[in-house]
Amino acid sequence: MQHFLGMPAIISSSPMRELMRLVERVAMTPAIVLITGETGCGKELVARALHHYSMRSSKAWVDVNCAALPEHLIESELFGYEKGAFSGADSTKQGLFELAHGGTLFLDEIGELEPKMQVKLLRVLDGTPYYRLGGVRKISADVRILAATNQDLEQSTATGRFRRDLYHRLSQIQIVVPPLRERVEDIVPLAEFFLRQQSPNLTLSRDAREALQAHSWLGNVRELRNIINKAALFAEGEVRESDLPFAKQEGTPSLEPAPACSLDGMERHMILQVLSQTGGHQQKAASLLGISRRTLSRKLKSYGLHTAYESCVA
């Protein structure tokens, strides 16, 4: 087991070993890297590994989730502000670009950036110095940019949601993280690691291992961790197949038919299943899915279902 900036990496499958060999090569270049893949598949781990293997590994690592911040705060977080720039700005604050000077800045969920911020980010990526909010002195930051998204940004450029020039700037090199169902050899080692963290005295039975390997894992590694943590609460001695939450749900009616083979179909199915489990509570569902409530709300709108969950947004 390796650790990248404190995050443990369980890498057993051939697809992940091949991916990490690519990461080591790419890390030594100065190129901007766009990391893509489904929710919960390990994109942040790849980003941390890129910094770990880079020439900047001894310098700062700074990360931000672009979907977690309200639109009006993103600019001040990225670029900072001067004292008195706005009400409540009682002192000067460095932005994340300044804090990451000499090191790496990881922009997670980059697809959630609003158009206004996309323009400003593009200018900085092109090497243009910028002002802090309320500032009069231009600032230049030497930063290696990594970005991640679970969206199809190429499709987003076609619909106008994401700037094409920014997409091309971000994807100098693109790394695709495979979903957990394509890395079956990783499932049991990951499950055993999560189980040791939760309940060191428990083990996985043979039928539990087989059930875990046969599961579709639409929520990927994040779903696996949640499943193991829940199973450990009720298991005695060892975790059996019957202790796994998804095994208990067999035969339970679903809001949706079996998911389509497309990624969009599987994503829709997973979102509606989790909403069903949380009684339609959007914030709880977003937490389980590992996305922001704003992202969940946008996806429900794209499905034409936002009005069905308007009363459960708290």
C-alpha positions in Angstrom: 0.0 0.0 0.0 1.2 3.5 -0.9 0.2 6.9 0.5 -0.1 10.0 -1.6 -0.2 13.2 0.6 -1.7 11.0 3.4 -4.3 9.3 1.2 -3.9 5.5 1.1 -3.7 3.9 -2.3 -4.8 0.2 -2.7 -3.7 -0.8 -6.2 -4.1 -4.4 -7.1 -5.7 -4.6 -10.6 -3.9 -4.4 -13.9 -5.9 -1.3 -15.1 -4.8 0.6 -12.0 -1.2 -0.5 -12.1 -1.1 0.6 -15.8 -2.8 3.9 -14.8 -0.2 4.6 -12.1 2.7 4.0 -14.5 1.1 6.6 -16.7 0.7 9.0 -13.7 4.4 8.6 -12.9 5.4 9.6 -16.5 3.0 12.5 -16.7 3.9 13.8 -13.3 7.4 14.8 -14.5 6.0 17.1 -17.2 4.8 20.6 -16.6 1.5 20.0 -18.5 -1.9 20.8 -17.2 -3.8 17.5 -16.6 -7.5 16.9 -16.8 -8.6 13.8 -14.7 -11.9 12.3 -15.7 -14.0 9.5 -14.5 -17.2 8.6 -12.7 -18.1 9.9 -9.2 -16.2 8.2 -6.5 -13.7 6.3 -8.7 -10.5 7.9 -7.3 -9.8 11.0 -9.3 -8.4 12.9 -6.2 -6.1 10.0 -5.5 -4.7 10.3 -9.0 -4.3 14.1 -8.6 -2.4 13.6 -5.3 -0.2 10.9 -7.0 0.6 13.4 -9.8 1.9 15.9 -7.2 3.7 13.2 -5.3 5.7 12.1 -8.3 6.3 15.6 -9.7 9.3 17.9 -9.3 7.0 20.1 -7.1 6.4 17.4 -4.5 8.2 19.3 -1.8 6.2 22.4 -2.5 2.6 23.3 -1.7 -0.4 21.1 -2.5 -3.7 23.1 -2.6 -7.1 21.7 -3.5 -10.5 23.2 -3.9 -13.9 21.7 -4.9 -15.4 24.1 -7.4 -18.9 22.9 -6.7 -18.7 23.3 -3.0 -18.3 27.1 -3.0 -21.1 29.5 -3.8 -20.5 31.4 -7.1 -19.9 34.7 -5.4 -17.0 33.2 -3.2 -15.1 31.3 -5.9 -13.3 34.4 -7.3 -12.2 35.6 -3.9 -11.0 32.0 -2.9 -9.0 31.6 -6.1 -7.5 35.1 -6.4 -7.8 36.5 -2.9 -8.8 40.0 -1.9 -7.5 43.2 -0.3 -8.7 44.7 3.0 -11.8 46.7 2.4 -12.5 45.2 -1.0 -16.1 44.4 0.2 -18.2 44.4 3.3 -16.6 42.0 5.8 -13.1 42.1 4.2 -11.3 43.1 7.4 -7.9 42.0 6.2 -6.0 41.0 3.1 -6.4 37.4 2.1 -4.2 35.5 -0.3 -6.0 33.4 -2.9 -5.4 29.7 -3.6 -3.2 30.5 -6.6 -0.8 32.5 -4.4 -0.9 29.8 -1.7 0.0 27.2 -4.3 2.9 29.2 -5.7 5.7 26.8 -6.7 3.4 23.8 -6.1 0.2 22.3 -7.4 -3.4 23.6 -7.4 -6.1 20.9 -7.8 -9.4 22.1 -9.2 -12.0 19.4 -8.4 -15.4 19.4 -10.2 -14.1 21.9 -12.7 -17.2 21.4 -14.8 -19.2 23.3 -12.2 -17.5 26.6 -12.8 -19.8 29.4 -14.0 -19.0 31.0 -17.4 -17.7 34.2 -15.7 -15.1 32.3 -13.7 -14.2 30.2 -16.7 -13.1 33.3 -18.5 -10.9 34.5 -15.6 -9.4 31.1 -15.1 -8.5 30.9 -18.8 -6.6 34.2 -18.6 -4.6 33.1 -15.6 -3.8 29.7 -17.3 -2.5 31.6 -20.3 0.0 33.3 -18.0 -1.8 36.7 -17.6 -1.1 38.3 -14.2 -4.2 39.0 -12.1 -5.5 41.3 -9.4 -6.8 40.3 -6.0 -10.3 41.6 -5.5 -9.9 45.3 -4.7 -6.2 45.2 -5.5 -4.0 47.6 -7.5 -1.0 45.3 -7.9 -0.9 42.5 -10.4 0.1 39.0 -9.1 1.8 36.2 -11.0 1.8 32.7 -9.6 3.9 29.8 -10.7 1.4 26.9 -10.3 1.0 23.5 -11.8 -2.8 23.0 -12.5 -4.6 19.7 -12.2 -8.4 19.5 -12.8 -11.0 16.8 -12.4 -14.6 16.2 -13.5 -17.1 13.5 -13.7 -18.8 15.3 -16.6 -18.3 15.0 -20.3 -16.7 18.4 -20.9 -16.5 17.9 -24.6 -20.3 17.5 -24.7 -20.6 20.5 -22.4 -18.7 22.6 -24.9 -21.1 21.6 -27.6 -24.1 22.8 -25.4 -22.3 26.0 -24.4 -22.0 25.2 -20.7 -18.2 25.0 -20.8 -15.8 27.2 -22.9 -14.2 25.2 -25.6 -10.9 27.2 -25.3 -10.7 26.5 -21.6 -11.4 22.8 -22.2 -8.6 22.5 -24.7 -6.3 24.4 -22.3 -7.1 22.1 -19.4 -6.8 18.9 -21.4 -3.2 19.1 -22.5 -3.1 15.6 -21.1 -6.2 13.7 -20.1 -6.2 10.8 -17.7 -9.3 8.6 -17.4 -9.8 6.7 -14.2 -11.6 3.4 -14.8 -14.7 2.6 -12.7 -14.5 0.0 -10.0 -16.5 -2.5 -12.0 -13.6 -2.6 -14.5 -11.0 -3.2 -11.8 -12.5 -6.3 -10.1 -9.2 -7.2 -8.5 -9.3 -4.0 -6.5 -12.6 -4.7 -4.9 -11.7 -7.2 -2.1 -8.4 -5.5 -1.1 -10.2 -2.2 -0.9 -13.1 -3.8 1.1 -10.6 -5.4 3.5 -8.8 -2.1 4.0 -12.1 -0.3 4.8 -13.1 -3.1 7.1 -9.8 -2.9 9.1 -10.4 0.8 9.5 -14.0 0.3 10.8 -13.7 -3.0 12.7 -10.2 -4.5 12.9 -11.5 -7.8 14.4 -13.9 -8.6 11.5 -13.1 -10.5 8.3 -14.9 -11.0 5.0 -16.5 -14.4 4.4 -16.2 -16.1 1.0 -19.8 -15.4 0.0 -19.3 -11.7 0.9 -16.2 -11.5 -1.3 -18.0 -13.1 -4.2 -21.0 -10.8 -3.7 -18.8 -7.7 -3.6 -17.0 -8.7 -6.8 -20.4 -9.3 -8.6 -21.9 -6.0 -7.6 -22.2 -3.2 -10.2 -20.7 -0.4 -8.0 -22.3 2.5 -9.7 -20.9 4.6 -6.8 -17.5 3.2 -7.2 -15.0 3.2 -4.3 -17.0 5.7 -2.3 -20.0 3.3 -2.5 -17.8 0.4 -1.5 -16.5 2.2 1.6 -20.1 3.1 2.7 -21.3 -0.5 2.1 -18.5 -1.9 4.2 -18.9 0.6 7.0 -22.6 -0.2 7.2 -22.1 -4.0 7.1 -19.5 -3.8 9.9 -22.1 -2.3 12.2 -24.2 -5.4 12.2 -21.7 -8.2 11.5 -20.5 -10.6 14.2 -17.1 -12.3 13.7 -17.1 -11.9 9.9 -19.1 -10.0 7.3 -21.4 -12.3 5.4 -23.2 -11.7 2.2 -26.4 -11.2 4.2 -24.8 -8.3 6.1 -24.2 -6.3 2.9 -26.9 -3.6 2.4 -27.4 -4.3 -1.3 -28.0 -8.0 -0.6 -30.8 -7.0 1.8 -32.4 -4.8 -0.9 -32.8 -7.7 -3.3 -36.4 -8.0 -4.4 -37.2 -4.5 -3.3 -39.1 -2.5 -6.0 -37.0 0.2 -7.6 -38.0 3.7 -8.8 -36.3 2.9 -12.1 -35.9 -0.1 -14.4 -32.4 -1.6 -14.8 -30.0 1.1 -15.9 -29.2 1.5 -19.6 -25.7 0.5 -20.7 -24.7 4.2 -21.2 -22.9 6.1 -18.5 -25.7 8.7 -18.4 -28.3 5.9 -17.8 -26.3 4.3 -15.0 -25.7 7.7 -13.4 -29.4 8.5 -13.5 -30.3 5.1 -12.0 -27.8 5.5 -9.2 -29.1 9.0 -8.3 -32.7 8.0 -8.2 -31.9 4.9 -6.2 -30.0 7.0 -3.6 -32.9 9.5 -3.5 -35.3 6.7 -2.9 -33.1 5.5 0.0 -33.0 9.0 1.6 -36.7 9.6 1.2 -36.0 12.2 -1.5 -33.8 14.3 0.8 -31.4 16.0 -1.6 -28.7 17.0 0.8 -28.4 13.5 2.3 -28.5 12.0 -1.2 -25.8 14.4 -2.4 -23.6 13.4 0.5 -24.0 9.7 -0.1 -23.2 10.3 -3.8 -20.2 12.4 -3.1 -21.4 15.4 -5.0 -22.7 18.8 -4.1 -26.4 19.5 -3.7 -26.0 22.1 -6.5 -24.7 19.3 -8.8 -27.6 17.0 -7.8 -30.1 19.7 -8.4 -28.7 20.4 -11.8 -28.9 16.7 -12.8 -32.5 16.4 -11.6 -33.3 19.4 -13.8 -31.7 17.7 -16.7 -33.9 14.6 -16.0 -37.0 16.9 -15.8 -37.5 15.7 -12.1 -36.5 18.8 -10.1 -40.1 19.6 -9.2 -40.6 16.2 -7.7 -38.0 16.9 -5.1 -38.4 20.6 -4.5 -39.8 20.0 -1.0 -36.7 17.9 0.1 -33.8 20.2 -0.5 -32.8 21.0 3.0 
